[in-house]
Amino acid sequence: MKLHLSPIVQIKTLVSLVVLLFSLSTFANIEEEEGLVEVHNPNALVEKEIAQDSLAPYKARRETHGIYFGIEYEDYVPLSFISINDGKTYQELFNGVSLPIISVMMDYKLNFSLGSVALGASYGMGSIEDTFSGESRKLEISKVMATIKYSMDNLMNEPYVVPYVGMSAYQMNINDVSPTATISESVPVGYAYSLGLLIQLDWIDYDNAKQATFNFGLENTFLDVFMSQYLASGEDEDANMETDPIWGAGLRLEF
């Protein structure tokens, strides 16, 4: 027995099937789109990975490599200097008063378990002018140095006090100025040594020091107090720029 449906019933059935398929498709798309919705929870915790923990002690947070930047003042007194202009000594020209030298320096720093070794360079300038000899005299100095330093900065969790020792090779250019002549001379390479103490200043403003570590990688700020001695260089005809032990101080930043 065959069932015959009227055209109207057939049309209604077809429409119903189309509506059903469309509804199923729409429902499936809605479920798929809901799976892609990102839900933002203001109370959710977000973890951020950083290269180092700025709140950790220096001994724990420091990395293998670092950099020093600094500015230094030296109370330079070349007591063995003799003027090419007229043969007068430094004492006769300037009464033994020190010639201040301001230098800027940068070092590469290698950290290890027993401390650190820094290799770097500095450039400094200074001058003195006086009439002690009976006429106006002036001595100008520019100085380039290459230095290697060993620092004991891993003894404590924080480097509150850091002893160090350094050896340097220096080269100086001088201008010896008198009322009648200016004589310029390049002094051959000589050697110097230094003993110093770095005193950490971060404790003065601990919170800002930690912010500087987190934001800029500034590990330490030091007051640098040191003693240096320059050894003679060149031959007898060259200017003698050696010194007795002299004092200096500066500011050193470690990154």
VENDAFEN-V827100 format. One record per residue. N is the residue number from 0. RES is the residue in three letters. SS is DSSP state (A for helix, B for strand, O for the rest). PSI is psi in whole degrees, -180 to 180 (none if undefined). D_FIRST is the distance of its C-alpha to the first C-alpha in Angstrom with 2 decimals. Layout:
n: [N N]
res: [RES RES]
ss: [SS SS]
psi: [PSI PSI]
d_first: [D_FIRST D_FIRST]
This chain:
n: [0 1 2 3 4 5 6 7 8 9 10 11 12 13 14 15 16 17 18 19 20 21 22 23 24 25 26 27 28 29 30 31 32 33 34 35 36 37 38 39 40 41 42 43 44 45 46 47 48 49 50 51 52 53 54 55 56 57 58 59 60 61 62 63 64 65 66 67 68 69 70 71 72 73 74 75 76 77 78 79 80 81 82 83 84 85 86 87 88 89 90 91 92 93 94 95 96 97 98 99 100 101 102 103 104 105 106 107 108 109 110 111 112 113 114 115 116 117 118 119 120 121 122 123 124 125 126 127 128 129 130 131 132 133 134 135 136 137 138 139 140 141 142 143 144 145 146 147 148 149 150 151 152 153 154 155 156 157 158 159 160 161 162 163 164 165 166 167 168 169 170 171 172 173 174 175 176 177 178 179 180 181 182 183 184 185 186 187 188 189 190 191 192 193 194 195 196 197 198 199 200 201 202 203 204 205 206 207 208 209 210 211 212 213 214 215 216 217 218 219 220 221 222 223 224 225 226 227 228 229 230 231 232 233 234 235 236 237 238 239 240 241 242 243 244 245 246 247 248 249 250 251 252 253 254]
res: [MET LYS LEU HIS LEU SER PRO ILE VAL GLN ILE LYS THR LEU VAL SER LEU VAL VAL LEU LEU PHE SER LEU SER THR PHE ALA ASN ILE GLU GLU GLU GLU GLY LEU VAL GLU VAL HIS ASN PRO ASN ALA LEU VAL GLU LYS GLU ILE ALA GLN ASP SER LEU ALA PRO TYR LYS ALA ARG ARG GLU THR HIS GLY ILE TYR PHE GLY ILE GLU TYR GLU ASP TYR VAL PRO LEU SER PHE ILE SER ILE ASN ASP GLY LYS THR TYR GLN GLU LEU PHE ASN GLY VAL SER LEU PRO ILE ILE SER VAL MET MET ASP TYR LYS LEU ASN PHE SER LEU GLY SER VAL ALA LEU GLY ALA SER TYR GLY MET GLY SER ILE GLU ASP THR PHE SER GLY GLU SER ARG LYS LEU GLU ILE SER LYS VAL MET ALA THR ILE LYS TYR SER MET ASP ASN LEU MET ASN GLU PRO TYR VAL VAL PRO TYR VAL GLY MET SER ALA TYR GLN MET ASN ILE ASN ASP VAL SER PRO THR ALA THR ILE SER GLU SER VAL PRO VAL GLY TYR ALA TYR SER LEU GLY LEU LEU ILE GLN LEU ASP TRP ILE ASP TYR ASP ASN ALA LYS GLN ALA THR PHE ASN PHE GLY LEU GLU ASN THR PHE LEU ASP VAL PHE MET SER GLN TYR LEU ALA SER GLY GLU ASP GLU ASP ALA ASN MET GLU THR ASP PRO ILE TRP GLY ALA GLY LEU ARG LEU GLU PHE]
ss: [O O O O O O A A A A A A A A A A A A A A A A A A A A A A A A A A A A A A O O O O O O O O O O O O O O O O O O O O O A A A A O O O B B B B B B B B B B B B O O O O O B O O O O O O B A A A A A O O O O B B B B B B B B B B B B B B O O B B B B B B B B B B B B B B B B O O O O O O B B B B B B B B B B B B B B B O O O O O O O O O B B B B B B B B B B B B B B B B B O O O O B B B B B B B B B B B B B B B B B B B O A A A A A A A A A A A A A A A O O O B B B B B B B B B B B O O O O O O O O O O O O O O O B B B B B B B B B O]
psi: [123 139 121 122 144 156 -37 -43 -41 -42 -44 -39 -43 -42 -41 -40 -41 -45 -41 -44 -41 -41 -43 -41 -43 -42 -40 -41 -39 -43 -39 -42 -36 -29 -21 -5 130 127 120 115 111 -19 -1 145 136 126 131 123 127 162 -34 161 108 -16 -10 154 153 -40 -30 -34 -18 148 -178 -34 154 178 139 137 143 166 137 150 132 138 75 130 95 79 -20 3 135 127 134 -25 -49 7 10 147 168 -38 -42 -30 -42 13 28 8 142 149 110 132 126 129 150 145 155 133 145 137 128 119 141 -178 -30 4 -131 155 130 135 125 -168 159 158 129 158 150 166 159 143 132 163 22 -32 -4 -8 163 121 149 139 122 139 135 143 131 134 143 131 144 133 143 125 137 73 13 22 -34 167 -36 137 70 -39 125 107 148 160 144 151 140 154 128 155 132 147 134 149 116 107 124 173 -22 -19 153 118 124 142 141 118 133 163 132 -176 155 160 162 148 132 174 124 129 116 138 0 -29 -20 -39 79 -45 -47 -32 -41 -37 -39 -36 -46 -44 -35 -5 17 105 -42 150 125 145 126 114 128 163 133 157 126 132 157 151 159 -164 -178 -31 -11 154 134 111 18 160 164 173 130 159 153 166 158 -174 129 133 134 127 none]
d_first: [0.00 3.81 6.64 9.58 12.97 16.05 18.95 21.03 18.74 18.45 22.25 22.86 20.85 22.82 26.03 25.47 25.03 28.19 30.12 29.19 30.30 33.45 34.30 34.00 36.19 38.76 38.96 39.58 42.30 43.95 44.14 45.60 48.14 49.12 49.93 52.46 54.23 57.83 59.06 62.84 64.51 68.08 69.04 67.89 70.70 71.21 73.08 75.34 76.88 80.48 82.89 85.39 85.99 88.68 89.51 90.24 93.90 95.30 95.68 91.92 90.59 92.85 91.48 93.18 94.43 96.04 98.31 101.55 102.76 106.15 109.28 112.71 116.30 119.26 122.89 124.17 127.91 129.05 132.56 133.45 132.70 135.66 135.49 135.90 137.40 140.57 140.23 139.82 137.78 134.83 137.10 139.67 137.05 134.80 136.71 133.97 131.41 127.82 125.71 122.23 119.31 115.74 113.01 109.25 107.45 104.08 103.27 100.36 99.97 98.72 98.00 98.30 99.05 102.83 102.70 102.29 103.97 104.12 105.13 105.87 108.21 110.17 112.16 115.03 117.76 120.92 124.40 127.70 130.47 133.94 137.60 139.03 140.78 142.65 140.22 136.57 134.53 130.79 128.69 124.99 122.64 119.09 117.58 114.59 113.68 111.22 110.82 109.22 108.94 108.01 106.87 106.33 103.42 101.27 103.65 102.03 98.55 99.82 102.62 105.00 108.01 107.75 110.86 110.85 113.14 113.07 114.76 114.98 116.22 117.62 118.97 120.97 122.14 125.16 127.04 130.69 131.88 135.53 137.30 138.26 135.35 131.79 131.16 127.62 126.99 124.01 124.65 123.40 120.61 121.74 120.23 119.79 118.42 117.07 116.42 114.21 112.21 108.88 108.43 104.87 104.57 100.93 101.99 103.60 100.18 97.64 94.52 95.13 96.03 92.65 90.91 92.84 91.70 88.03 88.06 90.61 91.19 94.81 95.61 99.22 102.05 105.50 109.12 110.84 114.51 116.28 119.60 120.14 122.97 123.32 125.25 127.55 126.20 127.75 131.41 134.59 134.41 130.92 130.47 130.28 127.39 127.54 127.58 128.41 125.41 123.93 121.36 118.15 115.10 111.73 108.12 105.44 101.65 99.30 95.74]
